[in-house]
Amino acid sequence: MKSVEGRVWAEIYLDRLIHNYNIIRKAAKNAQVMAAIKADAYGHGAVEVAKTLEAQGIEMFGVASIEEGVELREAGITSKILILSPILYNQIDTAIEYRLMPTISELNFFKKLNDKLMRLKRPLTVHVEIDTGMTRTGLPYRDAEDALLRFGRSPLIRIEGIFSHFPLADGDGAFSKKQIEDFTELMKKISRQGQKIDFYHIANSAGIFRYARSHFNLVRPGLSLYGLKPSSHTLNDDFRPVMALKSRIVNIHTVPARTPISYGHTYRTKKKSTIATLSVGYGDGYPRMLSNTGAVLYQGQKAPIVGAICMDLMMVDVSRVPEVRIGDVVTLIGQDSGVEISAEECAAKCRTIVYELTSGIGPRVARLYKYRSRIVSIRNLLGRWRNQ
């Protein structure tokens, strides 16, 4: 292929990732950092993100599934990998084989795991999840002390960490502070019983920067690693977005007033207009909700999206641009000539969260990994390439 980018691609700036990681590491002070790279590192590419951060000395990653952990191991990642979500009972063998740390979040999983380890006569390191207010997964807080004592009697299950989740870290401060108090009290009880636990963790990106008392000795940044903001008041302006999303013009029409555009004819031109078609659509993860409301950047100007976004294509009005050419690059998320369209802005127009936007960018979108403006590796549907 002559074009390394393809029809639509995300540029991932690894130097910005390192920059954001260093901000987090400084804010965490004496606590270690576990990078949350679940959902393909929030759409940025888990393998490349993990390799970059492992080279920076990070010692632990958080994923959501067995498959995500196996992908990292097979890519050569040697750091600790914690599966933050519950795994299925029939996946225990795989966790053992690939040296992945599962989470114990309910009693029956402990029984299944312990029985398996006793038969194999093999130890395994785990973390235990406590529900302090998320009401999703995890041992109920009221039962946690007794359960941890029981788990601690297993000769082959090593409890390395205990954790919980903030549901409102960027919102209700009173609720989050109560969670921190409860978690701290549990930590004291466990310590008084003589049970040795290496890590206690609850702080996500918002928690790291809003609640210093939530750091304990391990923090779990996700969005902030990628320069994204969970809310308008959580992160400072030192963070840099790690991803830009781009495509190319593949068709140009000059049409008269009242020309209908795209499926459903939800838009009609108001005057003679130049309409450019871009090779990107909701099949790539670009939200259909941005139809007739969003915009892209072309030659340093915002060009409005017109008509319904299709599965593979979308149309924009480029009438204000003097010379429009097929093959030109258009920026959907990122900067062009000092003008920016942020992922947060796109998510707000879709009435969703930025997590959903970036993690929804699909595998058809090539990832070009850059370090100081140089392409160091590429991932697309045909595989991975790394520059030497």
Summary of the structure (lengths in Angstrom):
residues: 388
radius of gyration: 23.7
end to end distance: 18.9
largest distance: 79.0
contacts: 1287
relative contact order: 0.14
helix: 33%
strand: 28%
